């Protein structure tokens, strides 16, 4: 299994939910799923220095499947429409 642990600063929850809804079928097609998903209010340590209010672990069967998902045209269209407008900061934790 290949995983991404990511912290975000979501500035528009409604648009971010549209992003999540928009990638749902494609994510499933590539075997991806959210293992954990948290809304957080307090960050005690943050090496990146950017605010975080959402943390999740996204899992795929392999790194290749993850790369294929994130480079898919449909993913990029949904990301451009909803993610970029709803997320101010992205912190790749691991």
C-alpha positions as CSV (number, residue, x, y, z in Angstrom):
1,X,0.0,0.0,0.0
2,X,1.2,3.5,-0.8
3,X,0.0,6.4,1.3
4,X,0.0,10.2,1.4
5,X,-0.4,12.0,4.7
6,X,-1.5,15.6,3.9
7,X,-2.4,18.7,5.9
8,X,-4.5,21.4,4.2
9,X,-5.8,24.8,5.1
10,X,-9.3,24.6,3.6
11,X,-10.7,28.1,3.1
12,X,-14.1,27.1,1.6
13,X,-15.6,23.9,2.9
14,X,-18.5,23.8,0.4
15,X,-16.2,24.0,-2.6
16,X,-13.8,21.5,-1.0
17,X,-16.7,19.1,-0.6
18,X,-17.5,19.5,-4.3
19,X,-13.8,18.6,-5.0
20,X,-14.1,15.5,-2.9
21,X,-17.4,14.5,-4.5
22,X,-15.9,15.2,-8.0
23,X,-12.9,12.8,-7.5
24,X,-14.8,10.1,-5.7
25,X,-15.5,7.8,-8.6
26,X,-12.1,8.2,-10.1
27,X,-10.4,7.6,-6.8
28,X,-12.3,4.3,-6.4
29,X,-11.4,3.3,-10.0
30,X,-7.7,3.6,-9.0
31,X,-8.2,1.7,-5.8
32,X,-7.7,4.8,-3.7
33,X,-9.4,5.6,-0.4
34,X,-9.2,7.9,2.6
35,X,-8.0,5.9,5.6
36,X,-8.2,8.8,7.9
37,X,-9.7,12.3,7.6
38,X,-9.7,14.9,10.3
39,X,-10.8,18.5,10.8
40,X,-8.4,20.0,13.3
41,X,-8.6,23.1,15.3
42,X,-5.2,23.1,17.1
43,X,-1.8,22.4,15.6
44,X,0.8,22.0,18.3
45,X,3.8,21.6,15.9
46,X,4.0,22.5,12.3
47,X,7.3,22.5,10.5
48,X,5.9,24.0,7.4
49,X,4.8,27.2,9.1
50,X,1.5,27.3,7.1
51,X,-1.8,26.9,8.9
52,X,-3.6,23.4,8.8
53,X,-7.2,22.7,9.5
54,X,-7.6,19.4,7.8
55,X,-5.4,16.3,7.9
56,X,-6.0,13.0,6.0
57,X,-4.2,9.8,4.9
58,X,-5.0,8.9,1.3
59,X,-4.1,5.3,0.4
60,X,-3.6,3.5,-3.0
61,X,-2.6,-0.1,-3.8
62,X,0.7,1.1,-5.2
63,X,2.7,4.3,-6.0
64,X,2.0,3.7,-9.7
65,X,-1.7,3.8,-9.1
66,X,-1.4,7.0,-7.1
67,X,0.7,8.6,-9.8
68,X,-1.8,7.5,-12.5
69,X,-4.7,8.9,-10.5
70,X,-3.1,12.3,-9.9
71,X,-2.0,12.7,-13.5
72,X,-5.4,11.7,-15.0
73,X,-7.1,14.5,-17.0
74,X,-10.4,14.1,-15.2
75,X,-8.6,14.6,-11.8
76,X,-6.8,17.7,-13.1
77,X,-10.0,19.2,-14.3
78,X,-11.8,18.7,-11.0
79,X,-8.8,20.0,-9.1
80,X,-8.6,23.1,-11.2
81,X,-12.3,23.8,-10.7
82,X,-12.7,23.1,-7.0
83,X,-9.5,22.3,-5.1
84,X,-7.5,25.3,-6.2
85,X,-10.3,27.7,-5.2
86,X,-11.0,26.1,-1.8
87,X,-7.6,25.3,-0.4
88,X,-5.1,28.0,0.5
89,X,-2.2,25.8,1.8
90,X,-1.1,22.2,1.2
91,X,1.5,20.5,3.6
92,X,2.8,17.1,2.5
93,X,3.4,15.4,5.9
94,X,4.6,12.1,4.5
